[in-house]
Every structure is written in structure tokens, then in C-alpha cells.
Amino acid sequence: MASRSGKEEISHKSIDLPETFLLQINQEQELQTLLQLIEKESRRLLQAEGISVFLLDRKECELWFPLPVSGRLLRLDARLGIAGACVASGELINVKDVQSDSRFFSGIDAQIKRQTQTLMALPVRDRTGDIIGVFEAVNKKGKDFTAQDEMVAQALVDRIAIPLQKFHVMEQLRRERERLQQENAHLWKEVEGQYSTKKLMGNSLPMQRLIRIIDQVRDSSVDVLITGENGTGKELVAKAIHYNSPRARQPFVAINCAALPETLIESELFGISKGTATDVEARIGKFEQANKGTLFLDEIGDLGVSAQAKVLRVLQERAVEPVGKRESVPLDIRIIAATNKNLDAAIKAGMFRDDLYYRLKVVHVHTPALREIPADIPLLVNYFLDLYSSQMDRPRKKLSAKAMQRFMEYSWPGNIRQLENEIKRLMVMVRGTTINEDALEEGIRCPVQTTGGTIDSKGRSLHQAVDELEQRMIKETLLACRFNQVQTAKRLGLSRQGLIKKIKRHNIQVNNLRDEVYESP
């Protein structure tokens, strides 16, 4: 065995290679054909039985080359075999008897059905000197590879390096593109799963109505207005509409209108041209950023009247004109707006434009407050207990019956956001696996009662509140049980006759309720 340093001066530059061969390899656009040209000429010049040209993938630590007939890529660990030793040392390696060389890797022989006896390996370097592959000549006909063969091989390697570098870069780009595509597909699958309508939990009538409307509007491009108190999941609903629609893989751009200073509203929403003012750089506005996708205008009720007029114009024309630019940019965009304000009252007070209101309210979605859907609270509690048990790597906890009752009786002014934070706090603070009533936040455990026989800000008496709760729970349980009265009665702890009496007492129109579930939005 002999080895030569890649940096050692070898008098190979005087070796003349056929001009036709050099012209062909520099013009060839297909890797398979290029390798065939190299193999044919190298076998002739070196009198070798076989020629292999491996390309190096440093990121994957692999040497690879396409098999001659099938074109299938053969890959091997770049640390294995004499080719791997060539990469590691950067030297020419000439082995007279590979079977006695501990570095020899027989796996390639097995795949291409060849028995290697003598082998010469040279590193292929790019213009910067980095190794991009290995050239191997196998089995000199009738004898060993000589010093003259080494010079010829080095001359070949020097001339094939540039055309090989092109394919080496192309393969790196292809592998990176494939990796990014796989990663992108995986991320989109996660995103679409995260915002599936299955994540919108609830068997109550308001939640079922909400989910039904989302299912009906998601495949269209109509604008949507979402109303509801803070903490009821308006942005989650907006994302559920977007990520379950044909626009799912286009941008979802959210902007909080309440956080926009009056002086920056136009440039933030519509963009600004370079040079509009001193030191101003061009910036694309939110409308244009969301082109082909969805723009979520959160807290639209806090937008100033002058800005409302400009937003209305964009919605009417489906085009935006950046500040300082006279040309308009056409838009293909869906608008989803949300507010916690009473826009009807704002219109009467002159604080919100009625024409913008009706332009936005093609479809209206209301996210119910948590106090309106008490029957869904156990479902949400268990979801958050599972979530934070996993995230915090802690044992799964459960609420005692009394603690759950307190949760269902509490008004939750902060809605789902407040409920989630309370579960998170309990996961940290409670030592055991059962969360008892005394572990709850004081406001939940001991809600403040108002005087005069009322229990809340609506001024309802205890009797009225109990009646309303009973009526709502009967309706929601009927819905959850698909209007099966036997199952509904069992779930509520009543006899079937007891349920029928309560339905009559509360004047619950079951047929009307069933129709309401399937009505159009």
C-alpha cells in the first residue's frame, strides 16, 4: 500500500487527456451520462476493471453515487472503507491487496457484484480545495496500479472536478429542498391540527352553533365579524376559519387595531413608499402582507373613525394604495374582524361607521362567554389538565366533585383565559393528584354575593338564576345526547318523566331547538 499527500507535488500536469473527452464532460448536463463518460475514459486510460466516482454529502456524512443500470443512489457512511479513509486523510491511497487491508469495506462489492483485489482512491476537490468526492479505480488488468497510473488518475481527477462540483452543489440543493419540503409539510400538518375545529370543544348549543358556522364558511372567502368578550377565543376562531380553508397555506396576518397609534395606522395597514419622508424606507402594509390569505383585524371597534373610512375603501375596492404611492395594489384577501365592543351602540354614538359594520358582517360569529356555557366547563378543565400535565411533566391531576361544582357556578369574568390560568396555577400549587375546593382561588371558592337577593350584575334573584341554569343545562344536555330523552334524563340524574315535566315547566320547544341547531348562519 502506498499513499501520497494531496499537497505533494505530482508531475501529472504534463499528462494530456483527449480534447473530445474534456469538451464532453464540461458540456454534459446529466450526472448519469457524465459518470458514464468518466468511467469509460478512465477505464481505458488506467486499464481498470471498474471506476467509481463518489460524491460527498458532509451534512449526512455520506458518500453516494448512482448505480450504472438502475440509477438508484448507493449511499455509504463516509467514515467507512478506503474511500472513507481517503476523505479523512485527503491523500491518494493505492492498495495492492485490499483483502488484507483492515480499512476495506466489502459492502460495495456485495451490492455491485464485484470482487475487488487492487484499488486506487483519490480525493476530488473543488476550486477552494474542499473535498467533494472520491475517485476510485479498481483491479488493474493483470497487475498493480503504478506510479504512472497515479499521475494519470490525478490528471483525470483535476479535470473532472469542475463538472462534478456542479452536480455536487445541485445534489446538496436538492437534498436541502427535499428536507425543507418534508419539514414544511410536517409543520403545516401540526398547524392544521392545532387549529382544527376539533380543538373548539363544547357540547353546548352556543358552541355547536359556532362550530357549525365555521364549517359552513371556511371554504368560502366571505368576510367574517367575530364578537365576544375578552378571553373567549376570538383569534382561535379566526385561525380555525383560515387554517381549515383553501387559503390555509397562505399568510394569516393579525393586527391589533387598539394598539395602533393614530399617526402610524395608515403606514401599518397600507404600507409606505420609500422617500415619503426623511429617512423613510419602503414598508409593506398588513393588507398587502396578507394577500392571497387572511387579514385578522382584532379589536376593530377601537379603530378611529378616519381610519375606518380608509379600511372601508380597501374592502370596497379590494385594492390598497400605500402611503406616498399613487398606484394601487390589487388584493385577493379575506377579512376577519373581531371586537369585544357593542358595535350597534357604537354606531348610534357615532363612534363606528354603519357602512363598514355591514361590509364586515357578511357572516357574524359570536363566541360565548364561559358563564353562558357552564356544561362545557368540565370538558375544558380536563383538556387543560391534560395539556399542562404533559407540558410540565407532572402527574395528571383531577378536580374533586365540589371543586368542579365551584368551577361551574363561577361567572368567569376573564372567560377561558382566566380558566386556563387557574388550571395552570393549580397544577403548580397542588401537591397531590386531587384538586380540592380549598385549593381554588378565593374568588372562585367564595364568590362575592350582592345584596337585595340578587347574585350577579344582571340583578337576577337566586330563584331566577337557578331556573335559567336549569333550563340551559337541559337544552345543552339534550343537544349533547342528540335529543335522546332517556340518555338526557340519565345524564341529568332525572327520571324520563321528571325530565318531561321540567321541559314542560320551562316551555322548552324541543322541535324548535332541533331546528335551531341545523339552521343556516
C-alpha positions as CSV (number, residue, x, y, z in Angstrom):
1,M,0.0,0.0,0.0
2,A,1.2,3.5,-0.9
3,S,-0.2,6.9,-0.1
4,R,0.6,10.4,-1.4
5,S,-0.2,13.7,0.2
6,G,-2.8,15.8,-1.7
7,K,-0.5,18.7,-1.3
8,E,2.6,16.8,-2.5
9,E,3.8,18.0,-6.0
10,I,3.0,15.2,-8.5
11,S,4.2,15.7,-12.1
12,H,0.8,14.9,-13.6
13,K,0.2,18.2,-15.4
14,S,2.2,17.0,-18.4
15,I,-0.4,14.3,-19.0
16,D,-2.6,15.1,-22.0
17,L,-6.2,14.0,-21.9
18,P,-8.3,13.7,-25.1
19,E,-9.8,17.1,-26.0
20,T,-13.1,15.4,-27.1
21,F,-13.4,13.9,-23.6
22,L,-12.7,17.2,-21.9
23,L,-15.2,19.0,-24.1
24,Q,-17.9,16.4,-23.5
25,I,-17.6,16.4,-19.7
26,N,-17.7,20.2,-19.5
27,Q,-20.9,20.4,-21.6
28,E,-22.8,17.4,-20.1
29,Q,-26.0,18.3,-18.2
30,E,-26.9,14.8,-16.9
31,L,-25.0,13.3,-14.0
32,Q,-25.5,9.7,-15.1
33,T,-24.2,10.4,-18.5
34,L,-21.2,12.4,-17.1
35,L,-20.3,9.5,-14.9
36,Q,-20.5,7.1,-17.8
37,L,-18.2,9.3,-19.8
38,I,-15.7,9.5,-16.9
39,E,-15.9,5.7,-16.3
40,K,-15.3,4.8,-19.9
41,E,-12.3,7.1,-20.4
42,S,-10.8,6.3,-17.0
43,R,-11.1,2.5,-17.6
44,R,-9.3,3.0,-20.9
45,L,-6.5,5.2,-19.6
46,L,-5.9,3.2,-16.4
47,Q,-6.7,-0.3,-17.8
48,A,-9.0,-0.8,-14.8
49,E,-11.9,-3.2,-14.5
50,G,-14.1,-0.7,-12.7
51,I,-14.3,3.0,-11.9
52,S,-16.5,4.6,-9.2
53,V,-16.9,8.3,-8.6
54,F,-18.5,9.1,-5.2
55,L,-19.8,12.5,-4.2
56,L,-19.6,13.6,-0.6
57,D,-22.6,14.8,1.5
58,R,-20.9,16.3,4.6
59,K,-24.2,17.1,6.3
60,E,-25.3,13.5,6.2
61,C,-21.7,12.1,6.4
62,E,-22.4,10.0,3.3
63,L,-20.6,9.1,0.1
64,W,-23.1,8.4,-2.7
65,F,-23.2,7.6,-6.4
66,P,-25.9,6.3,-8.8
67,L,-25.7,2.6,-9.8
68,P,-24.9,2.2,-13.5
69,V,-28.0,0.3,-14.7
70,S,-30.9,1.3,-12.3
71,G,-29.7,4.8,-11.4
72,R,-30.5,4.1,-7.8
73,L,-28.4,6.1,-5.4
74,L,-25.9,3.9,-3.5
75,R,-25.1,5.6,-0.1
76,L,-22.5,4.6,2.4
77,D,-21.1,6.0,5.6
78,A,-18.3,8.5,4.7
79,R,-16.2,7.1,7.5
80,L,-16.2,3.5,6.1
81,G,-13.8,1.8,3.7
82,I,-10.8,3.0,1.8
83,A,-13.0,5.8,0.2
84,G,-13.7,7.0,3.7
85,A,-10.0,6.9,4.6
86,C,-9.3,8.9,1.5
87,V,-11.8,11.6,2.7
88,A,-10.4,11.6,6.2
89,S,-6.7,11.9,5.1
90,G,-7.1,13.9,1.9
91,E,-4.5,11.6,0.4
92,L,-4.2,9.4,-2.6
93,I,-4.3,5.7,-1.5
94,N,-3.0,2.8,-3.6
95,V,-3.7,-0.6,-2.1
96,K,-2.1,-3.7,-3.7
97,D,-4.2,-6.3,-1.8
98,V,-7.5,-4.9,-0.4
99,Q,-8.4,-8.2,1.3
100,S,-5.6,-7.8,3.7
101,D,-6.3,-4.1,4.3
102,S,-8.3,-3.5,7.5
103,R,-9.9,-0.4,6.0
104,F,-11.6,-2.3,3.1
105,F,-15.4,-2.3,3.2
106,S,-16.8,-5.2,1.3
107,G,-20.4,-3.9,1.3
108,I,-20.0,-2.1,-2.1
109,D,-18.7,-5.3,-3.7
110,A,-21.8,-7.2,-2.5
111,Q,-24.1,-4.6,-4.0
112,I,-22.5,-4.3,-7.4
113,K,-21.4,-8.0,-7.5
114,R,-17.7,-7.3,-7.9
115,Q,-14.6,-8.8,-6.2
116,T,-12.0,-6.1,-5.5
117,Q,-8.3,-7.0,-5.4
118,T,-6.4,-3.8,-6.1
119,L,-7.7,-0.3,-5.5
120,M,-6.6,3.3,-6.0
121,A,-8.6,6.1,-4.4
122,L,-8.1,9.9,-4.9
123,P,-9.9,12.8,-3.3
124,V,-11.8,15.1,-5.6
125,R,-11.5,18.7,-4.6
126,D,-13.4,21.8,-5.6
127,R,-11.8,25.2,-6.6
128,T,-11.4,26.1,-2.9
129,G,-9.6,22.8,-2.1
130,D,-12.5,21.3,-0.2
131,I,-13.1,17.6,-0.8
132,I,-16.4,17.0,-2.6
133,G,-15.9,13.3,-3.5
134,V,-13.7,10.3,-4.1
135,F,-12.4,8.8,-7.4
136,E,-11.8,5.0,-7.2
137,A,-10.1,2.7,-9.8
138,V,-10.5,-1.0,-9.1
139,N,-8.5,-4.0,-10.3
140,K,-5.7,-3.1,-12.7
141,K,-5.8,-5.6,-15.5
142,G,-3.1,-8.2,-14.9
143,K,-1.1,-6.1,-12.3
144,D,-1.0,-3.4,-9.7
145,F,-1.6,0.3,-10.2
146,T,1.8,2.0,-10.8
147,A,3.2,5.5,-10.1
148,Q,2.4,6.4,-13.7
149,D,-1.2,5.3,-13.1
150,E,-1.3,7.6,-10.1
151,M,-0.3,10.5,-12.2
152,V,-2.8,9.7,-14.9
153,A,-5.5,9.4,-12.2
154,Q,-4.6,12.7,-10.7
155,A,-4.8,14.4,-14.1
156,L,-8.2,12.9,-14.5
157,V,-9.4,14.0,-11.1
158,D,-8.2,17.5,-11.7
159,R,-10.1,17.8,-14.9
160,I,-13.4,16.1,-13.7
161,A,-13.6,18.2,-10.5
162,I,-15.2,21.2,-12.0
163,P,-18.1,19.5,-13.8
164,L,-18.6,17.2,-10.8
165,Q,-18.7,20.2,-8.5
166,K,-21.8,21.5,-10.4
167,F,-23.7,18.3,-9.7
168,H,-22.4,18.1,-6.1
169,V,-23.9,21.6,-5.5
170,M,-27.1,20.6,-7.3
171,E,-27.5,17.4,-5.2
172,Q,-26.9,19.4,-2.0
173,L,-29.6,21.9,-3.0
174,R,-32.0,19.0,-4.0
175,R,-31.4,17.3,-0.6
176,E,-31.9,20.6,1.3
177,R,-35.1,21.4,-0.7
178,E,-36.4,17.9,0.0
179,R,-35.6,18.3,3.7
180,L,-37.4,21.7,3.8
181,Q,-40.4,20.3,1.9
182,Q,-40.7,17.5,4.4
183,E,-40.3,19.9,7.4
184,N,-42.8,22.3,5.8
185,A,-45.3,19.5,5.3
186,H,-44.8,18.4,8.9
187,L,-45.2,21.9,10.2
188,W,-48.3,22.5,8.2
189,K,-49.8,19.2,9.5
190,E,-49.1,20.4,13.0
191,V,-50.6,23.9,12.3
192,E,-53.7,22.5,10.7
193,G,-54.2,20.0,13.5
194,Q,-53.7,22.7,16.1
195,Y,-56.4,24.9,14.6
196,S,-58.8,22.0,13.7
197,T,-62.4,22.6,14.7
198,K,-62.0,19.6,16.9
199,K,-60.0,21.9,19.2
200,L,-63.1,24.0,19.7
201,M,-64.6,21.9,22.4
202,G,-68.2,22.1,23.7
203,N,-71.5,20.2,23.5
204,S,-73.5,23.3,24.5
205,L,-75.9,24.8,22.0
206,P,-73.8,28.0,21.5
207,M,-70.6,26.1,20.9
208,Q,-72.3,23.7,18.5
209,R,-73.7,26.6,16.6
210,L,-70.3,28.3,16.5
211,I,-68.6,25.1,15.2
212,R,-71.3,24.7,12.6
213,I,-70.9,28.2,11.3
214,I,-67.1,27.8,11.0
215,D,-67.7,24.6,9.0
216,Q,-70.1,26.4,6.7
217,V,-68.0,29.5,6.0
218,R,-64.5,28.1,5.9
219,D,-64.5,27.0,2.2
220,S,-65.7,30.4,1.0
221,S,-63.9,33.8,1.0
222,V,-66.6,35.9,2.6
223,D,-65.6,38.4,5.3
224,V,-66.5,37.4,8.9
225,L,-67.2,39.5,12.0
226,I,-66.5,37.8,15.3
227,T,-68.0,39.3,18.5
228,G,-67.4,38.2,22.1
229,E,-66.0,39.2,25.4
230,N,-62.2,39.2,26.0
231,G,-60.8,35.7,26.6
232,T,-63.5,33.9,24.7
233,G,-61.1,32.7,21.9
234,K,-61.9,35.1,19.0
235,E,-58.5,34.8,17.5
236,L,-58.6,31.0,17.8
237,V,-61.9,31.0,15.9
238,A,-60.3,33.3,13.2
239,K,-57.4,30.8,12.8
240,A,-59.8,27.9,12.7
241,I,-61.6,29.5,9.8
242,H,-58.3,30.3,8.0
243,Y,-56.4,27.1,8.6
244,N,-59.3,24.9,7.5
245,S,-60.0,26.9,4.3
246,P,-58.4,26.8,0.8
247,R,-56.3,29.7,2.0
248,A,-54.7,27.6,4.8
249,R,-51.2,27.7,3.2
250,Q,-51.3,31.4,2.5
251,P,-50.5,34.1,5.1
252,F,-52.5,34.7,8.2
253,V,-51.7,38.2,9.3
254,A,-53.1,39.5,12.6
255,I,-53.1,43.1,13.8
256,N,-54.5,44.6,17.0
257,C,-56.2,47.8,16.0
258,A,-56.4,49.0,19.6
259,A,-52.6,49.0,19.7
260,L,-52.1,51.2,16.6
261,P,-51.1,54.8,17.3
262,E,-53.2,57.2,15.2
263,T,-50.1,58.5,13.4
264,L,-49.0,55.0,12.3
265,I,-52.3,53.4,11.3
266,E,-52.1,54.2,7.6
267,S,-48.5,53.0,7.2
268,E,-49.0,49.9,9.2
269,L,-52.2,48.9,7.4
270,F,-51.5,50.1,3.9
271,G,-47.7,50.4,3.7
272,I,-45.5,53.3,2.8
273,S,-43.2,54.2,-0.1
274,K,-39.5,55.0,0.2
275,G,-38.8,58.7,0.4
276,T,-42.3,59.6,1.6
277,A,-40.5,61.4,4.4
278,T,-36.9,61.9,5.5
279,D,-35.1,58.5,6.1
280,V,-38.3,56.6,5.5
281,E,-37.7,53.1,4.0
282,A,-40.4,51.3,1.9
283,R,-42.5,49.0,4.1
284,I,-45.3,46.6,3.0
285,G,-48.5,47.1,5.0
286,K,-50.6,44.4,6.7
287,F,-53.2,44.3,3.9
288,E,-50.5,43.5,1.3
289,Q,-48.7,41.1,3.6
290,A,-51.9,39.1,3.9
291,N,-52.5,39.0,0.1
292,K,-53.9,35.6,-1.0
293,G,-54.5,34.8,2.6
294,T,-56.4,36.2,5.6
295,L,-56.1,39.5,7.5
296,F,-57.4,39.4,11.1
297,L,-58.4,42.8,12.3
298,D,-58.6,42.3,16.1
299,E,-60.4,44.9,18.2
300,I,-61.8,46.6,15.1
301,G,-64.2,48.5,17.4
302,D,-61.2,50.6,18.6
303,L,-60.2,51.8,15.2
304,G,-60.6,55.6,14.8
305,V,-63.4,56.9,12.5
306,S,-61.0,58.4,10.0
307,A,-59.1,55.1,9.7
308,Q,-62.4,53.3,9.4
309,A,-63.2,55.2,6.2
310,K,-59.9,54.1,4.6
311,V,-60.4,50.5,5.6
312,L,-63.8,50.6,4.1
313,R,-62.4,51.9,0.8
314,V,-59.9,49.0,0.7
315,L,-62.8,46.5,1.4
316,Q,-64.9,48.0,-1.3
317,E,-62.2,48.2,-4.0
318,R,-60.2,45.1,-2.9
319,A,-57.0,47.2,-3.5
320,V,-54.6,49.1,-1.3
321,E,-52.7,52.3,-2.0
322,P,-49.5,52.6,0.1
323,V,-48.8,56.0,1.7
324,G,-46.8,58.2,-0.8
325,K,-47.7,56.0,-3.8
326,R,-50.4,56.8,-6.4
327,E,-50.7,53.3,-7.8
328,S,-53.0,50.8,-6.0
329,V,-52.1,47.2,-5.4
330,P,-54.9,44.7,-6.1
331,L,-55.7,42.3,-3.3
332,D,-57.1,38.8,-3.1
333,I,-57.8,38.7,0.6
334,R,-60.2,37.5,3.2
335,I,-61.0,39.9,6.1
336,I,-61.9,38.5,9.6
337,A,-62.6,41.2,12.1
338,A,-63.2,40.8,15.9
339,T,-64.4,43.0,18.7
340,N,-65.5,42.9,22.3
341,K,-67.5,46.1,21.9
342,N,-71.2,46.5,21.2
343,L,-70.9,47.9,17.6
344,D,-74.6,48.7,17.4
345,A,-74.2,51.0,20.4
346,A,-71.0,52.5,18.9
347,I,-72.9,53.2,15.6
348,K,-75.6,55.0,17.5
349,A,-73.0,57.0,19.4
350,G,-71.3,58.0,16.1
351,M,-68.1,56.0,17.0
352,F,-68.4,53.4,14.3
353,R,-69.4,53.6,10.7
354,D,-72.5,51.6,9.9
355,D,-71.4,51.0,6.3
356,L,-68.1,49.4,7.5
357,Y,-70.1,47.4,10.0
358,Y,-72.3,45.9,7.3
359,R,-69.4,45.4,5.0
360,L,-67.6,43.3,7.6
361,K,-70.7,41.5,8.9
362,V,-71.2,39.2,5.9
363,V,-71.2,36.4,8.4
364,H,-71.5,37.0,12.1
365,V,-69.9,34.7,14.6
366,H,-70.4,35.1,18.4
367,T,-68.0,33.4,20.8
368,P,-70.0,32.7,24.0
369,A,-68.8,33.8,27.4
370,L,-67.9,30.9,29.7
371,R,-70.8,31.7,32.1
372,E,-73.1,31.1,29.1
373,I,-71.9,27.5,28.6
374,P,-71.3,26.0,32.1
375,A,-72.0,22.5,30.9
376,D,-68.8,22.8,28.8
377,I,-66.6,23.7,31.7
378,P,-65.7,20.1,32.7
379,L,-64.6,19.4,29.1
380,L,-62.3,22.5,29.2
381,V,-61.0,21.7,32.6
382,N,-59.9,18.2,31.6
383,Y,-58.4,19.5,28.4
384,F,-56.2,22.0,30.3
385,L,-55.3,19.4,32.9
386,D,-54.1,17.0,30.2
387,L,-52.2,19.8,28.4
388,Y,-50.3,21.2,31.4
389,S,-49.7,17.7,32.9
390,S,-47.8,17.0,29.6
391,Q,-46.1,20.4,29.3
392,M,-45.0,20.5,32.9
393,D,-44.1,16.8,33.0
394,R,-46.2,16.3,36.2
395,P,-48.8,13.7,37.3
396,R,-52.3,14.2,35.9
397,K,-54.5,15.9,38.5
398,K,-58.3,15.8,38.8
399,L,-60.8,18.1,40.3
400,S,-62.9,16.9,43.2
401,A,-66.7,17.0,42.7
402,K,-67.1,20.0,44.9
403,A,-64.2,21.9,43.1
404,M,-65.8,21.1,39.7
405,Q,-69.2,22.4,41.0
406,R,-67.5,25.7,42.1
407,F,-66.0,26.0,38.6
408,M,-69.4,25.5,37.0
409,E,-71.1,28.0,39.3
410,Y,-68.4,30.7,38.9
411,S,-69.1,33.5,36.4
412,W,-65.6,33.6,35.0
413,P,-65.3,37.3,34.0
414,G,-62.0,36.5,32.3
415,N,-63.5,33.6,30.4
416,I,-61.4,30.8,29.0
417,R,-58.2,32.7,29.5
418,Q,-58.9,33.0,33.2
419,L,-59.9,29.3,33.5
420,E,-56.7,28.3,31.8
421,N,-54.6,30.4,34.1
422,E,-56.4,28.9,37.2
423,I,-55.7,25.4,36.0
424,K,-52.1,26.3,35.4
425,R,-51.8,27.7,38.9
426,L,-53.4,24.6,40.4
427,M,-51.0,22.3,38.6
428,V,-48.1,24.1,40.2
429,M,-49.5,24.7,43.7
430,V,-51.4,21.5,44.5
431,R,-49.1,18.7,45.7
432,G,-51.4,15.7,45.4
433,T,-53.3,14.4,42.4
434,T,-56.7,15.6,43.6
435,I,-57.6,19.3,43.5
436,N,-60.0,20.0,46.3
437,E,-62.3,23.0,46.8
438,D,-60.0,24.7,49.3
439,A,-57.2,24.9,46.7
440,L,-59.2,27.1,44.4
441,E,-58.6,30.8,44.2
442,E,-60.7,32.6,46.8
443,G,-62.8,34.5,44.2
444,I,-63.9,31.1,42.7
445,R,-64.2,29.3,46.1
446,C,-66.2,32.1,47.7
447,P,-67.8,34.3,45.0
448,V,-68.9,37.7,46.3
449,Q,-72.7,37.8,46.7
450,T,-74.6,41.1,46.1
451,T,-77.3,42.3,48.4
452,G,-81.0,42.5,47.9
453,G,-81.5,38.9,46.9
454,T,-79.5,39.2,43.7
455,I,-76.5,37.1,42.8
456,D,-75.0,38.9,39.9
457,S,-74.7,42.2,37.9
458,K,-77.8,41.3,35.9
459,G,-79.9,41.7,39.1
460,R,-81.4,38.2,38.9
461,S,-82.8,36.6,42.1
462,L,-81.5,33.3,43.2
463,H,-84.7,31.6,42.1
464,Q,-84.4,33.2,38.6
465,A,-80.8,32.3,38.2
466,V,-81.4,28.7,39.2
467,D,-84.3,28.5,36.7
468,E,-82.1,29.9,34.0
469,L,-79.3,27.5,34.8
470,E,-81.6,24.5,34.9
471,Q,-83.2,25.5,31.5
472,R,-79.8,26.0,29.9
473,M,-78.4,22.7,31.2
474,I,-81.5,20.8,29.9
475,K,-81.1,22.3,26.5
476,E,-77.4,21.6,26.3
477,T,-77.7,18.1,27.6
478,L,-80.4,17.4,25.0
479,L,-78.1,18.6,22.3
480,A,-75.1,16.5,23.7
481,C,-77.3,13.4,23.7
482,R,-78.7,14.2,20.2
483,F,-82.2,14.8,21.7
484,N,-82.4,11.2,23.1
485,Q,-84.6,11.9,26.2
486,V,-83.6,8.7,28.0
487,Q,-79.9,9.5,27.8
488,T,-80.6,13.1,28.7
489,A,-82.5,12.2,31.8
490,K,-79.8,9.7,32.9
491,R,-77.1,12.3,32.4
492,L,-79.0,14.9,34.4
493,G,-79.9,12.4,37.2
494,L,-83.6,12.5,36.5
495,S,-86.3,10.0,35.5
496,R,-87.6,10.3,32.0
497,Q,-90.9,11.6,33.4
498,G,-89.1,14.1,35.6
499,L,-87.3,15.4,32.5
500,I,-90.5,15.7,30.6
501,K,-92.1,17.7,33.4
502,K,-89.1,20.1,33.5
503,I,-89.2,20.5,29.7
504,K,-92.9,21.5,30.0
505,R,-92.3,23.7,33.1
506,H,-89.6,25.7,31.3
507,N,-91.6,25.7,28.0
508,I,-88.6,24.2,26.1
509,Q,-89.7,23.6,22.5
510,V,-87.6,20.5,21.6
511,N,-88.5,20.6,17.9
512,N,-87.6,24.2,17.6
513,L,-84.4,23.6,19.4
514,R,-83.5,20.8,17.0
515,D,-84.3,23.1,14.0
516,E,-82.1,25.8,15.5
517,V,-79.1,23.5,15.6
518,Y,-79.2,23.0,11.9
519,E,-80.3,26.4,10.7
520,S,-78.1,28.5,8.4
521,P,-75.8,31.1,9.9
